[in-house]
C-alpha cells in the first residue's frame, strides 16, 4: 500500500481525487534515519475511525477537501430569526412570576372569571414582555455587530496559480492588495489550507501553523490576553524549512501538514510538517538535481498561532489548520445561555409565597360564605382580585433599572472601554463575596528585578552587585591574560595561578555565564538605536538585563546561535543545539549550547527548587537558602549545568529526534529521552532571587475590599513562603488575622 492510499482514509472519499492531490509525490522511505532530516514515516500504518478529525493537508488542497471543514465564522449570538421569539417566551414564562400573570390575563377570556376590562390585565403583562424582548433583542444585536465586525476583518492570503486567472476578483478594488502575490479576503472566507499573511497588531483569525516571520531568526511574539488572560508576550517559532524560503514561493512547495484532532488544550499540539520535495544539494553546474526522499519535522504548540491572539511585532505567514468551531478559542467558549441573577430567583420565590397567601385568603373568604353555589368559581375570582398583591410593575422597574445601570457602567470615565455583554446581571456586582486574584501582574507589576545571587558559600545582595561585576571582570581578564588567547568557555577556563580570589571569580563567571545563556530572550534594536529584550517571561528579561549590568551582555540571538560580549569587550559565540521550553508541568527550562571555538557542549537548566533539587547533585544548602529568599518575597530559580561529550550528545540527538516525530505519545517519549541522557547529576551553580514590585495602591485597595466584606483569594505558583510574604505586604492579611498553612507534602 502506498502513502497516498493511507492518507485517503483521512480526508478523501474519491480515490481519483486522492491521486490528483498526491500527483508527483513519491513513496516515502520507511527506514529510520538519525540525521536531522528524517524521512517521513509511512502514515498508512495509523488507522483512523470515521469520526476521527485528524487531518493531513497538502499545500495545494482541493475544493472538496477544504469544504469538509467548518467555515471560519464567529458567532456568539444567542438567537436567530426563527428561534428568537420561541426561546425568549420560554425563558420568560418558565418562571412562576411571569407565568402567574399570563394565567391571570388568559382567565379574562373565560366569561365566568371575567372581572373588569381585559386590557387592565393584558396591558401590564404586554408591557413587561415588550421591555424584556426589546432588551434581549438589543443585547443580541450588539453581539451580532461584534460578530459581524470580526467576520468582516480583511486578511491577505497568498495566491496560488488558480487564483491568478480569476477575473472576478479584479472587478472589486477592495480585494486587490499592494502585495503582488496576495489577495484580500474577509475572515469568514478563510478555509483550512489557506496561506495567510499577518501584520503587526493584527488579530489571528484562525488556528495557523507559523511558516515564516519577518525576523531572520524565524521567531515572533504574540499577545494571548484574549485567549488565556495572560498579559505576557508568548514566543512562537516558525517551521525551519519554510523560514528559509521566500514568501512568494510558499504556495508552490510540495509539502503537507498533519494536525491531530482539535482539542481544547491550548498548550498541547501534535503535528508534523512533511516536505515531499526538499531542495537537493547540487555540486557542479549543469548536473541534474537529485530528488531527495520526503523529510518530516515535528510541530508543537510553539509553532502554532491560536485564533484570537494578536501578532505583537513584525509580520508572519501561517498555514490555516483549524477554522470556526474547531479553533481552540471557540472550543473553550461555552454556548451563550440566558443568565439568571439571584435577585430574579428571590423575586420568583416571593411570588410563589404571595400566590399561596392569596389562595389561602380566597379559600377562607369562600369558606366564610359556607361554600354555597359555584364556590370553586368564586375561589378563582378572588384569586384574580387579589392578583394585584403581587406587583407586576416590580418586574418592569427592575428591567429598566438594569438597562440604566448597564449604560452607566459602560459610560463610567473611571473604567473606560468597558463592555457590558449582558444587561441582565449588573446588580450581581453588589453580591460579590469572593474575589479570586492572580499574584503576578495583578497584585504585582510584573516588572522583575534581580536582587540576590547565592552560590552556596557566597551570597551577593542588591548592594553587592558591583562586587559581582568586579569578580566577572577578573575572571575574563585572567583568561585573556593566560597566554592561550582563546575565547571564554563553559569550563573553568585556564588554570588559575593562585586559588582564593581567582577561584571565587571563576565560580561567579560560571553562574553568570550560564544565566546569560539559559533563556529565550531576544535582543531587539529600536529605531532610536537602543536595545530592548523581548521574552515571554519577565523573569528571564530581568536576569538577562542583570547579566548585562554586571558586564556580560547578550548582543545577538537567533534560532541557531547566541553571541555575548564579555567585560573585556570580546565577543563569544555559542551554537544553540536544543531548547527545552518552560512549562507549568515541568517547572523548568533547559538549553544545550556548543561553544563555536572549542566545540565544548554543555546542557544548562534552570527551574523551581522543588524539581531541580531532584536533578542536581547532593548539597546541603539549596533547600535552606530557597526558603530564606522566599521569606523575603523573592521568586527563586535554581541554575545548574552538565557537560556533554560529542558522542553522548549525538546519541541523545538521534533518540530525541526519533521521539519528536511520533504522532502518539510524543511528549512522554521526548521527556523520557531528556531524563535519561540529561536530567540527572547536574552540577549546582547557584540560586537567583528576583523581586516583583507591588502594584500602586494595591494595599489600600485590598483593605477597602476586605472592609466591604469581600473575601480575597490569591492564586500563585510561588513557594508558600513567598506567597505568605506577598500576602502580608499587600495587606491581604489583616493585622489581627492568623495564617493557617495547609500544604501537601510530596
NORLINWO-V56201 format. One record per backbone hydrogen bond with DSSP energy under -0.5 kcal/mol. CO is the residue of the C=O (numbers start at 1). NH is the residue of the N-H. If there is no record, write none. Layout:
CO|NH / CO|NH
//
This chain:
2|6 / 3|7 / 4|8 / 5|9 / 6|9 / 7|10 / 7|11 / 8|12 / 13|15 / 14|18 / 15|19 / 16|20 / 17|21 / 18|22 / 20|23 / 22|25 / 24|26 / 36|38 / 38|296 / 42|45 / 43|46 / 49|52 / 55|57 / 55|259 / 56|58 / 57|257 / 58|61 / 62|66 / 63|67 / 65|68 / 66|69 / 71|73 / 73|75 / 80|84 / 83|87 / 84|88 / 85|89 / 86|90 / 87|91 / 88|92 / 89|93 / 90|94 / 92|95 / 95|99 / 96|100 / 97|101 / 98|102 / 99|103 / 100|104 / 101|105 / 102|106 / 103|107 / 104|108 / 105|108 / 106|109 / 107|110 / 109|111 / 110|113 / 110|114 / 111|114 / 117|120 / 118|121 / 118|122 / 119|123 / 121|125 / 122|126 / 123|127 / 124|128 / 125|129 / 126|130 / 127|131 / 128|132 / 129|133 / 130|134 / 131|135 / 132|136 / 133|137 / 134|138 / 135|139 / 136|140 / 137|141 / 138|142 / 139|143 / 140|144 / 141|145 / 142|146 / 143|147 / 144|148 / 145|149 / 146|150 / 147|151 / 148|152 / 149|153 / 150|153 / 151|188 / 153|187 / 155|157 / 155|185 / 156|197 / 157|183 / 160|163 / 160|164 / 161|165 / 163|166 / 165|167 / 166|169 / 166|170 / 167|170 / 167|171 / 168|171 / 169|172 / 171|173 / 172|175 / 173|176 / 175|184 / 179|182 / 181|159 / 182|177 / 183|157 / 185|155 / 186|189 / 187|190 / 188|72 / 190|72 / 191|194 / 194|196 / 194|320 / 195|158 / 196|198 / 196|318 / 197|156 / 198|316 / 199|202 / 202|311 / 203|205 / 204|308 / 206|208 / 207|321 / 207|322 / 208|305 / 209|211 / 209|319 / 210|239 / 212|317 / 215|218 / 218|238 / 220|236 / 221|312 / 221|313 / 222|234 / 223|310 / 224|227 / 224|228 / 224|229 / 225|229 / 232|224 / 234|222 / 236|220 / 239|243 / 240|244 / 242|245 / 246|249 / 246|250 / 247|250 / 249|252 / 250|253 / 253|255 / 254|276 / 254|277 / 255|59 / 256|274 / 257|57 / 258|272 / 259|55 / 265|268 / 270|260 / 271|299 / 272|258 / 272|274 / 273|275 / 273|297 / 274|256 / 274|276 / 275|278 / 275|295 / 278|292 / 284|287 / 289|291 / 294|40 / 295|275 / 296|38 / 297|273 / 299|271 / 300|303 / 301|304 / 302|237 / 303|210 / 304|306 / 305|208 / 306|309 / 309|204 / 310|223 / 310|312 / 311|201 / 315|214 / 316|198 / 317|211 / 317|212 / 318|196 / 318|320 / 319|209 / 320|193 / 322|207 / 323|326 / 324|327 / 327|331 / 328|332 / 330|333 / 332|334 / 337|339 / 341|345 / 342|346 / 343|347 / 344|348 / 345|349 / 346|350 / 347|351 / 348|352 / 349|353 / 350|354 / 351|355 / 352|356 / 353|357 / 354|358 / 355|359 / 356|360 / 357|361 / 358|362 / 359|363 / 360|364 / 361|365 / 362|366 / 363|367 / 364|368 / 365|369 / 366|371 / 367|370 / 373|375 / 374|377 / 374|378 / 375|379 / 376|380 / 377|381 / 378|382 / 379|383 / 380|384 / 381|385 / 382|386 / 384|387 / 385|388 / 386|389 / 387|390 / 389|391 / 390|392 / 391|394 / 391|395 / 392|395 / 392|396 / 393|397 / 394|398 / 395|399 / 396|400 / 397|401 / 398|402 / 399|403 / 400|404 / 401|405 / 402|406 / 403|407 / 404|408 / 405|409 / 406|410 / 407|411 / 409|412 / 412|415 / 413|416 / 415|418 / 418|420 / 419|421 / 422|425 / 425|428 / 426|429 / 427|430 / 428|431 / 429|432 / 433|711 / 434|436 / 435|437 / 435|713 / 437|715 / 438|443 / 439|442 / 439|443 / 439|444 / 443|695 / 446|448 / 447|693 / 449|691 / 452|689 / 453|460 / 454|687 / 455|457 / 458|455 / 460|453 / 461|464 / 462|465 / 464|467 / 464|468 / 465|469 / 466|470 / 467|471 / 468|472 / 469|473 / 470|474 / 471|475 / 472|476 / 473|477 / 474|478 / 475|479 / 476|480 / 477|481 / 479|482 / 480|483 / 499|501 / 499|502 / 500|504 / 501|505 / 502|506 / 503|507 / 504|508 / 505|509 / 506|510 / 507|511 / 508|512 / 509|513 / 510|514 / 511|515 / 512|516 / 513|517 / 514|517 / 514|518 / 517|519 / 522|534 / 524|526 / 524|532 / 526|529 / 530|526 / 532|524 / 534|522 / 536|538 / 537|541 / 538|542 / 539|543 / 540|544 / 541|545 / 542|546 / 543|547 / 544|548 / 545|549 / 546|550 / 547|552 / 548|551 / 551|553 / 553|555 / 553|565 / 556|563 / 560|576 / 561|558 / 562|574 / 563|555 / 563|556 / 564|566 / 564|572 / 565|553 / 566|569 / 570|566 / 572|564 / 573|596 / 574|562 / 575|577 / 575|594 / 578|592 / 579|581 / 580|590 / 583|587 / 587|608 / 588|583 / 589|606 / 590|580 / 591|593 / 591|604 / 592|577 / 592|578 / 593|602 / 594|575 / 595|599 / 600|595 / 601|644 / 602|593 / 602|604 / 603|642 / 604|591 / 605|640 / 606|589 / 607|638 / 608|611 / 608|612 / 609|613 / 611|614 / 612|615 / 612|616 / 615|681 / 615|682 / 621|625 / 622|626 / 623|627 / 624|628 / 625|629 / 626|630 / 627|631 / 628|632 / 629|632 / 629|634 / 630|633 / 634|636 / 635|690 / 637|688 / 638|607 / 639|685 / 639|686 / 640|605 / 641|683 / 642|603 / 644|601 / 645|649 / 646|650 / 647|651 / 648|652 / 649|653 / 650|654 / 651|655 / 652|656 / 653|657 / 654|658 / 655|659 / 656|660 / 657|661 / 659|662 / 665|669 / 666|670 / 667|671 / 668|672 / 669|673 / 670|674 / 671|675 / 672|676 / 673|677 / 674|678 / 674|679 / 678|680 / 682|617 / 682|684 / 683|641 / 683|685 / 686|639 / 687|454 / 688|637 / 689|451 / 689|452 / 690|635 / 691|449 / 691|693 / 693|445 / 695|698 / 697|701 / 698|702 / 699|703 / 700|704 / 701|705 / 702|706 / 703|707 / 704|708 / 705|710 / 706|709 / 710|712 / 711|435 / 713|437 / 715|439 / 719|723 / 720|724 / 721|725 / 722|726 / 723|727 / 724|728 / 725|729 / 726|730 / 727|732 / 727|733 / 728|731 / 732|734 / 734|737 / 738|740 / 739|741 / 740|742 / 743|745
//
